[in-house]
Amino acid sequence: MTSIKRVAVIGAGPSGAAAAEALIQTQAFDVVRVFERRAEPGGAWQYDAAPDVPPADPMVHPSIVDQPLEPPSQLPADTPNSARERWVTAPVYENLTTNVNIDIMSYTHVHFSEVDRTPAADDSDPMFPSAARVLKYIQALHERHAASLVLNTTLEKAVKHGPEWLLTLRRAEGGKDHWYEEPFDAVVVATGIYSVPKIPLIPGLKAYNKTFPGRALHSKYFRSVEAFRNKAVLIVGNGITALDLIRDLMLVTSSLAVSHRSPNWMYPTSLEGVQGITVRSELERVDPDTGDWFFTDRGPSLRPDAIIFATGYHVSFPFLQPPYASHNHSPEAPADWVPGTYLHTFWRDDPTLSFVGLVQNSVSFRVFAYQGALVAAYLSGSLSLPAAQEMEQWERDRLAEVNGQTAVFHYNKYPDSVAFLNQLHSLLVGAGSGAEKMKLLAWQEEWTPPYLAGVNERKRRVDNLKTLHLRGTVL
């Protein structure tokens, strides 16, 4: 491999902080640059109080709804600010907390308490830190390497030319966009997975949004229960976000219904026996003229005042050109799986492209640090990757583990998440990469009790839904 001296990190959220920390700690690179398209670091943990809400039209593939801007023919150049939707809004809402215990949410090399002195009494939930606390934590981590940060700058295109990557960048400056190019030897994608909403293809939905504008929205744009007070609400989905919304909305709405395909994997009985909640099957269609929603269970239709899609997000990297991240370029490709990766981290055919934060993990922040250290070890030459056949076999084995369900390919449940963390740790130790600088240890026995305490507390709170009573009638 050609000597790597210039590394670009795309995204200044939690995974970008982990990648930058590892790369800079390695002291093997002349340039480590962290590009962030927003005005501050923090990624998906930033709070946008009054975002512009796009119509909740079906969004079934990133190649359709998240296309890159075409750069000017000659660079550098200045153009008017683009008005195209780029999904920059963060999904943080009032009262959002983490769903992982604060002790496990922390990176091992920098605990929350080292950068956030917020007394427990001043936090609304000491076990599960608020989004504001998490944001402060992430921003403090980026402040450690503030000289590497380039803000208000979007990566529009990353193209490999020979041994180097040429990045086409767009920096917002007042009322204009300044376009320029910069070469790098390696690119670390740390943009996160909470940008492009996923909304299922429901017959009649697009026409419904024209007839009843503003009634339907994705959970990314939910901010407060007040907008739904005394309304009949339908929530679509049964993940953690959906359960949080149910908890917050059930005491203020006039009625509440939930549509989902399958039970939540962590809380499979969460909605059974909850008074005042109508549980329905998967949506079948909506009548755009009457506003009636129909379900596959063939039960009675519903006519809610508001619909919230808590249906997740697409994995989207519009700046990568074929063959890199080919899922982003074909509507026929699975939208939630990035084929061709090794350990959810390295682009198998060219590991100078890597991903930190692609894996969705129940101990996410910690795994980001291990991924970042692994990338730094490889790019600095202290870690060798297996032969291509072995990396391909890892992907085949992973597909078999998830029974071919590509939508969960990059998702690790506990205790698989612990096994994955330990796998990354063993590779770091074997490479002699100096993982001790970031206090990257194998999973410690003392970490298990706080992790399980957090899981059990979340389950207890979900079970408590059954003791709450909804005001009004059901849909």
C-alpha positions in Angstrom: 0.0 0.0 0.0 1.2 3.5 -0.8 2.2 5.5 2.2 -0.9 7.3 3.6 -0.2 10.8 4.8 -3.5 12.8 4.2 -6.7 11.5 5.7 -10.2 13.0 5.3 -12.9 12.2 7.9 -16.4 13.0 6.7 -18.7 14.0 9.5 -18.2 15.6 12.9 -20.6 13.5 14.9 -19.8 10.8 17.5 -18.2 8.5 14.9 -16.2 11.3 13.4 -14.9 12.2 16.9 -13.8 8.6 17.4 -12.1 8.4 14.0 -10.3 11.7 14.4 -9.1 10.9 17.9 -7.6 7.6 16.7 -6.0 9.0 13.6 -4.4 11.9 15.4 -3.3 9.8 18.4 -1.5 7.5 15.9 0.8 10.4 14.9 1.4 8.8 11.5 -0.3 11.3 9.3 0.6 14.8 8.1 -3.0 15.9 7.6 -6.2 14.8 9.3 -9.1 16.9 8.2 -12.7 16.5 9.5 -15.3 17.9 7.2 -18.7 18.8 8.7 -21.6 20.3 6.7 -23.2 22.0 9.6 -21.9 25.1 11.5 -21.0 23.1 14.6 -19.9 19.5 15.4 -22.3 17.1 17.0 -23.9 15.3 14.1 -27.4 13.8 14.7 -27.4 15.0 18.3 -27.9 18.7 17.4 -31.3 20.2 18.0 -33.1 22.1 15.3 -36.1 23.7 17.0 -38.2 24.6 14.0 -37.1 22.6 10.9 -38.6 22.9 7.5 -40.8 19.7 7.2 -40.8 18.1 3.8 -43.9 16.2 2.6 -43.9 12.6 4.0 -43.9 11.1 0.5 -42.7 7.6 0.0 -38.9 7.5 0.2 -37.9 4.0 -0.7 -34.3 4.4 -1.9 -31.5 6.9 -1.4 -30.6 6.9 -5.1 -33.9 8.7 -5.7 -34.2 11.1 -2.8 -30.5 11.8 -1.9 -28.7 12.8 -5.0 -25.5 14.8 -5.0 -25.2 18.3 -6.4 -23.5 18.6 -9.7 -20.3 20.8 -9.3 -19.4 23.6 -11.7 -17.3 22.6 -14.6 -14.4 24.7 -13.5 -13.1 24.7 -9.9 -12.7 26.6 -7.7 -16.0 28.4 -8.3 -18.8 30.3 -6.4 -22.5 29.6 -7.0 -25.7 30.7 -5.2 -26.7 28.6 -2.2 -28.4 25.5 -3.3 -32.1 25.1 -2.3 -32.1 21.3 -2.8 -33.1 19.2 0.2 -30.0 17.6 1.6 -31.5 16.1 4.8 -29.3 18.1 7.1 -31.9 18.5 9.9 -31.1 16.4 13.0 -33.7 14.1 14.5 -33.4 15.3 18.1 -36.7 16.2 19.8 -37.7 17.6 23.2 -37.1 15.1 26.0 -34.9 12.8 23.9 -32.5 10.7 25.9 -30.1 8.0 25.1 -31.3 4.4 25.2 -28.0 3.2 26.6 -26.7 3.7 30.2 -24.4 6.7 30.5 -21.5 4.5 31.6 -21.7 2.4 28.5 -22.5 5.4 26.2 -19.2 6.9 27.1 -16.0 6.2 25.1 -13.5 4.3 27.2 -10.8 6.9 26.6 -13.0 9.9 27.7 -15.9 9.4 30.1 -18.8 11.7 30.2 -17.8 12.9 33.6 -14.4 14.2 32.2 -16.0 16.7 29.9 -19.5 17.2 31.3 -19.7 18.3 34.9 -23.5 18.5 34.8 -24.6 17.4 38.3 -27.0 14.4 38.3 -29.7 16.5 40.0 -29.6 18.9 37.1 -30.2 16.3 34.4 -33.7 15.0 33.8 -32.5 11.4 33.6 -29.1 10.6 35.2 -29.0 7.0 33.8 -29.9 8.0 30.3 -28.3 11.4 29.4 -30.3 14.0 27.5 -29.5 14.8 23.9 -28.2 18.2 25.1 -25.6 16.4 27.4 -24.6 14.1 24.6 -24.1 17.0 22.2 -21.9 18.8 24.8 -19.9 15.6 25.1 -19.4 15.1 21.4 -18.5 18.8 20.9 -15.9 18.6 23.7 -14.3 15.6 22.0 -14.0 17.5 18.8 -12.6 20.5 20.6 -9.6 18.4 21.5 -8.7 18.5 17.8 -10.4 21.8 16.8 -7.6 22.6 14.3 -8.7 19.6 12.2 -12.3 20.8 11.9 -13.7 22.3 8.6 -17.3 23.4 9.2 -20.1 24.4 6.9 -18.5 22.2 4.2 -20.3 19.4 2.4 -18.5 16.6 0.5 -20.3 16.4 -2.9 -18.1 13.9 -4.7 -15.2 11.6 -3.8 -13.4 10.1 -6.8 -10.4 7.8 -6.8 -7.7 8.9 -9.2 -4.8 6.5 -9.2 -3.4 6.3 -5.6 -5.3 9.3 -4.3 -8.9 10.5 -3.6 -10.0 13.8 -5.1 -12.7 15.4 -3.0 -15.1 18.0 -4.4 -16.2 20.1 -1.5 -18.9 22.8 -1.2 -18.5 25.4 1.6 -21.5 27.6 2.5 -20.4 31.2 2.8 -23.3 33.6 3.4 -25.5 33.6 0.3 -23.1 31.6 -1.8 -21.5 28.2 -2.1 -17.7 28.1 -2.6 -16.7 24.9 -4.5 -13.2 23.6 -4.4 -11.2 20.3 -4.6 -8.7 18.8 -2.2 -6.7 15.5 -2.6 -6.3 12.9 0.1 -4.8 9.5 0.4 -7.7 8.0 2.4 -11.3 8.8 3.2 -13.1 7.8 6.4 -16.9 8.0 6.1 -18.4 8.9 9.5 -21.6 10.6 8.4 -23.9 8.5 10.5 -27.1 6.8 9.5 -29.8 9.3 10.6 -30.1 11.7 7.7 -32.4 10.3 5.0 -35.8 9.3 6.2 -37.3 6.0 5.2 -41.0 6.1 4.4 -42.7 3.0 3.0 -44.4 2.9 -0.4 -48.0 3.1 0.6 -50.6 3.4 -2.2 -52.3 6.8 -2.0 -49.7 8.4 0.3 -48.4 11.0 -2.1 -51.9 12.1 -3.1 -52.9 12.1 0.5 -50.1 14.6 1.3 -51.5 16.9 -1.3 -55.0 16.7 0.0 -54.1 16.9 3.7 -50.7 18.8 3.7 -48.9 18.6 7.0 -50.8 15.7 8.5 -48.1 13.2 7.9 -44.5 13.5 8.9 -41.4 11.4 9.6 -40.3 11.1 13.2 -37.1 13.0 12.2 -39.3 16.2 12.3 -41.2 15.5 15.5 -40.3 18.1 18.1 -42.9 18.3 20.9 -46.1 16.7 22.0 -47.8 20.1 22.0 -48.4 19.9 18.3 -50.4 16.8 18.8 -52.4 17.7 21.9 -56.1 16.5 21.7 -55.5 15.0 18.3 -56.1 11.5 17.0 -52.6 10.2 16.2 -51.3 7.1 14.2 -47.7 6.1 14.8 -46.2 3.8 12.1 -43.3 1.6 13.4 -42.4 -0.3 16.6 -38.7 0.6 17.2 -37.2 2.5 20.1 -38.3 5.9 18.6 -41.9 4.7 18.2 -42.0 3.5 21.8 -40.6 6.8 23.0 -43.2 8.7 21.0 -46.0 6.5 22.4 -44.8 7.2 25.9 -44.7 11.0 25.3 -47.9 11.2 23.3 -50.3 8.9 25.1 -51.2 11.3 27.8 -51.9 14.3 25.5 -53.6 12.8 22.4 -57.3 12.3 22.2 -56.6 8.8 20.8 -53.5 6.8 19.7 -53.0 3.9 17.3 -49.9 2.1 16.3 -49.2 0.2 13.1 -46.3 -2.2 12.8 -45.2 -5.3 10.9 -43.6 -7.1 13.9 -43.0 -6.7 17.6 -40.0 -4.8 18.9 -37.0 -7.2 19.3 -36.0 -5.9 22.7 -39.5 -5.3 24.1 -41.7 -7.9 22.2 -44.7 -7.5 24.5 -44.4 -3.8 24.9 -47.8 -2.8 23.5 -49.8 -5.8 24.8 -52.3 -4.7 27.4 -51.7 -1.0 27.2 -55.0 0.7 27.8 -56.1 3.2 25.2 -53.7 2.1 22.4 -55.1 0.5 19.3 -52.5 -1.9 17.8 -52.9 -2.5 14.1 -51.0 -4.5 11.5 -49.0 -3.2 8.6 -50.5 -0.3 6.5 -52.0 -1.4 3.2 -53.2 1.9 1.7 -54.6 5.3 2.4 -57.6 6.9 0.6 -56.4 10.3 -0.4 -59.9 11.7 -0.7 -61.3 10.7 2.7 -58.1 10.4 4.7 -59.0 6.8 5.7 -56.1 4.5 6.4 -56.4 0.7 5.8 -54.5 -2.2 7.2 -53.5 -5.7 6.2 -55.5 -7.1 9.1 -58.7 -6.1 7.3 -60.0 -4.4 10.5 -61.8 -1.1 10.4 -60.1 1.8 8.7 -58.8 4.8 10.8 -59.0 8.5 10.1 -56.3 10.1 12.3 -55.6 13.8 12.5 -51.8 13.2 12.4 -49.5 10.4 11.2 -45.9 9.9 12.4 -43.7 7.6 10.5 -41.1 6.2 13.0 -39.8 3.9 10.2 -36.1 4.5 10.3 -33.5 5.9 7.9 -31.7 4.9 4.7 -28.0 4.4 4.6 -26.9 7.0 2.1 -23.5 8.1 0.8 -24.4 10.2 -2.3 -20.8 11.5 -2.7 -19.4 8.1 -3.5 -19.2 7.1 -7.1 -19.6 3.6 -8.6 -18.4 1.0 -7.8 -18.0 2.4 -4.3 -21.2 2.0 -2.2 -23.1 0.8 -5.2 -26.3 0.6 -3.2 -26.5 4.3 -3.5 -26.8 4.3 -7.3 -29.5 1.7 -8.2 -33.1 1.7 -6.9 -33.0 -2.1 -7.3 -30.2 -2.5 -4.8 -31.0 -3.0 -1.1 -31.1 0.4 0.5 -29.9 -0.5 4.0 -26.9 -2.7 3.2 -23.5 -1.5 1.9 -22.2 -4.6 0.1 -18.5 -5.0 -0.1 -17.4 -4.1 3.4 -15.3 -6.1 5.8 -16.2 -5.9 9.5 -18.7 -3.2 8.6 -15.6 -1.0 8.4 -13.3 -1.4 5.4 -14.3 -1.2 1.7 -13.0 -4.6 0.8 -11.7 -3.8 -2.7 -9.9 -0.6 -1.6 -9.5 -0.2 2.2 -8.3 3.4 1.8 -12.1 3.9 2.0 -13.5 3.0 5.4 -16.7 3.5 7.4 -16.9 4.4 11.1 -20.4 4.3 12.5 -22.0 2.2 9.8 -22.6 -0.7 12.2 -25.7 -0.1 14.4 -24.8 -1.4 17.7 -26.2 -1.6 21.2 -22.8 -0.2 22.5 -22.4 2.2 19.6 -20.1 4.9 20.9 -17.6 2.4 22.1 -17.6 0.4 18.9 -17.0 3.6 17.0 -13.7 4.1 18.9 -12.6 0.6 18.1 -13.5 1.0 14.5 -11.6 4.3 14.4 -8.5 2.7 16.0 -8.7 -0.2 13.5 -8.8 2.2 10.5 -5.9 4.2 12.0 -3.9 1.1 12.5 -4.4 -0.1 8.9 -3.7 3.3 7.3 -0.6 3.7 9.4 0.7 0.3 8.3 0.6 -1.5 11.6 -2.4 -3.6 10.7 -2.7 -6.0 7.7 -6.1 -7.1 6.4 -6.8 -10.6 5.3 -6.8 -11.8 1.7 -9.8 -10.8 -0.4 -11.3 -14.3 -0.2 -11.3 -14.2 3.6 -13.0 -10.8 3.6 -15.6 -12.0 1.1 -16.2 -15.0 3.3 -16.9 -12.7 6.3 -19.6 -11.0 4.3 -21.1 -14.4 3.2 -21.1 -15.6 6.8 -22.7 -12.4 8.0 -25.4 -12.7 5.5 -26.1 -16.2 6.6 -26.2 -15.0 10.3 -29.0 -12.6 9.4 -30.8 -15.1 7.1 -30.2 -13.0 4.1 -32.1 -10.0 5.6 -29.9 -7.2 4.3 -31.9 -4.6 6.4 -30.2 -5.9 9.6 -26.8 -6.8 8.1 -25.2 -3.8 9.8 -27.1 -4.3 13.1 -25.6 -6.1 16.1 -27.8 -7.1 19.0 -26.5 -7.7 22.5 -24.5 -10.0 23.2 -23.4 -10.1 19.5 -22.3 -6.5 19.9 -19.9 -7.5 22.7 -18.5 -10.3 20.5 -18.0 -7.8 17.7 -16.2 -5.3 20.0 -13.9 -8.1 21.2 -13.2 -9.1 17.7 -12.1 -5.6 16.8 -10.0 -5.4 20.0 -8.2 -8.7 19.3 -7.2 -7.3 15.9 -5.9 -4.2 17.4 -3.8 -6.0 20.0 -2.5 -8.4 17.3 -1.4 -5.4 15.3 0.5 -3.8 18.2 -1.4 -0.6 17.3 -1.1 1.1 20.6 -4.8 0.7 21.4 -3.9 1.4 25.0 -3.6 5.1 24.1 -7.3 5.2 23.8 -7.9 2.8 26.7 -9.5 0.3 24.3 -9.9 -2.9 26.3 -11.7 -6.1 25.6 -15.2 -6.1 27.1 -14.8 -5.9 30.8 -17.0 -7.9 33.3 -17.7 -4.7 35.2 -19.3 -3.2 32.1 -22.0 -5.8 31.9 -24.0 -4.8 35.1 -24.4 -1.1 34.0 -25.3 -2.2 30.5 -27.9 -4.7 31.7 -29.2 -2.2 34.3 -29.9 0.2 31.5 -31.7 -2.4 29.4 -33.8 -3.5 32.4 -34.6 0.1 33.3 -35.8 0.8 29.7 -37.9 -2.4 29.8 -39.4 -1.3 33.1 -40.3 2.1 31.7 -41.9 0.4 28.6 -43.9 -1.9 31.0 -45.0 1.1 32.8 -46.9 2.2 29.7 -49.5 -0.4 30.9 -50.2 1.5 34.0 -50.8 4.8 32.2 -54.3 5.7 31.0 -55.1 7.5 27.8 -57.4 10.4 28.0 -60.3 10.1 25.7 -61.3 7.3 23.4 -59.4 5.0 21.0 -59.5 5.5 17.3 
